[in-house]
């Protein structure tokens, strides 16, 4: 949803063509979230389908300029006025939760491997943050994104330490497959009867 809303918010500043939107998104996020141009055009098509953006003029180079609709402006305002729901799907947490229930998995090693990678990422982000000095709007926008990534990486390391301590206190037990069958599922194929 963030890409969609971000592109729409950029269009709220004025009409843009696809590659221009890609460059603006990259410029405003410090090139921390790479987008391919196909993703841009797919998003624009969905925005058009939903009545939030529309095709406008075409320039002499064949660039089709997209512009925001009134409904799109209202959508941008709702997005900016609403908190972000981070959701409950944390890939690393799910990985550790599943791994902790599998037989033969050395959880300390799984956590150690992730912690090493997370610490290296944190160091790289801190180096990037140090090199992103500047007072211009692009540097400021980039620094906001990189700062958030640094804080997130620091929190991930704290959580990994917490998970390691919990696992050390509570021996991990294998969770066997349940004998209870779900009510839904793919029915067995009927054997073709020979006639």
N, C-alpha and C positions, 0 to 999 in steps of 0.2 A: 504494500500500500504506500510505502514511503516514496518510492520512485514515481508512482502515479501522481501522488499529491504534490511532490516537489516539481515535477514537470508542469503541472497545472499552475502552481504558484509562480513559476518562471513566466509562463504564458500570460499571467495576470499583469506582468510588466509591459508586455507588448508582443505582437506576432513574431514567431520564430519558425524556421524550418528545422527538420529533423537533426541534421548534423550540428546546427547552431544550438539546439536544446541540449544535445549531448555535451558540447563544449561548455555551455553554461552550467550544467549540472556538475560537471567535473571541476570547473573553476570554483564553484561555490562550496564544494565538499572536499576540496583539497586533494582531489584525485584519489580519495580513499575508497571509493565505491565505483569500480569501473563498469561502464555500461556499453554494450555493443549497440550498434545503430539499429539492428533488427529489433532489439528490445524497445528502443525508442519508438519505432514505427508501429509495433504491435500495441504499445501503450497508447499512442495517439489514436489508433483505430478504435480501441476500446473507449477512450474518452469521447470520441465522436459518436460511437454507438450509444453511449450513455447520455448524450446531449450536453456534455461538459466542455467540449471544444469542437471547432469546425474548421474545415479547410477554407483558406482565404485566397489571396492573390498568388500568382506565380510570377517570379521574376524572369529576367532575360536568360539566366542560366538554368532555368527549369526548376528552381527551388519552390516548393509549395509551402507557403507560409500558413501556419496554424494559428488560430486565435481562440481565446477563451470565450465562453458564453456567459450569460448572466447566471445560469445555474452552476457553471464552473466556478464563478467568483464566490457564490454562496458556499460551495463545497470547500474551497480554499479557506474561507473564513471559519467554517466549522472545524476544519483540520487544525488550523492555527489556534483556535480557542479551546480545543479538547486535549486532555492529557493523552500520552501515548500508552497503550496497553501492551506491555512487554510480553504478555502471554505466559503460558506455563510450559512451553516446549523448549527446554534447555537441552541441546544435544549432548553436551558433556555430562550433565546430571543423569540423563536417560542412559547413556553409555555405562556410567559407573553403576547405576542401579541394576541394570541387566547383568553386567559383568559380575556383580556381587552375588548373584543368584545362580551362576553357572558353575558346574563342577570343574575343578582343575585350573581355575583362573587365579593367578597370584595377584591379588588386588594391590599389594604394596608396589609391585612392579608396574602395574597399569597406571597407578597414581604418580609414581616416580617419573615414568616416561612423559606423561602429560605435564607434570610440573616443570620438567626440564624445557619442554617446548614452550610452555607459557612464560617461563622466566626469560627465555631468549627473546620471545616476542615483546615482552615488557621492555627489555633493554633496547631493542630496536626502536620501539615507539618513543622511548625517552630520548634516544639520540635524534630521532626525527623531530621531536618537539623542540629540542635545543636548537636544531638547525632551521626551524621555521620562524625565526625572529623576523619581525617586520610589523609595521603599523597600518599597512594598507588593508582594504576590505577583504581581498582574497586571502592574505596571510592570516587575518583575524578569523575568517570562516574556517580555514584549514586548521588553525590552532584549536578551535572549539571541538572539531571532530577528533583530532588527535588526542586532545586532553581527555575526552570521553573514552577513547580507546585505552589510554593509559590507566584511568581509574577502573575500567572494566577488567583489564588484565591484572591489576593489583587485587581486585576483589576475587578474581578467579583463583589466584594463588592462595589467598586467605581461605577460600572455600575448600581448595584441595588439601590444605593443612588440616582443616576441620574434619574433612571426610577421612583422611588418613588416621586421625586420632580416634574417630568413632569406630572405624573398622578395627583398629588395634584393641579397643575396649570390648567390642562385640564380635566374636568370631563369626565369620561369614559362613552361612549355611547354604547348601544347595537347595534350590527350590525345584522340586520335581514337577513334571508336567501334571496338570490336574486331570483327574478321571472324569470330572464333570464336563459334559459336552455343551458347547454354546448352542443356543436355540437357533441361531442362524448359521448359514454356511452353504457351500456349494453342494447341491444334492449329487448323489452318486449317479453316474451315467447308466441309463438303462441299457442292458445288453440287447443288441439287435437279435431278434429271434429268427431263426432260420425257417423259412416257409417251405 
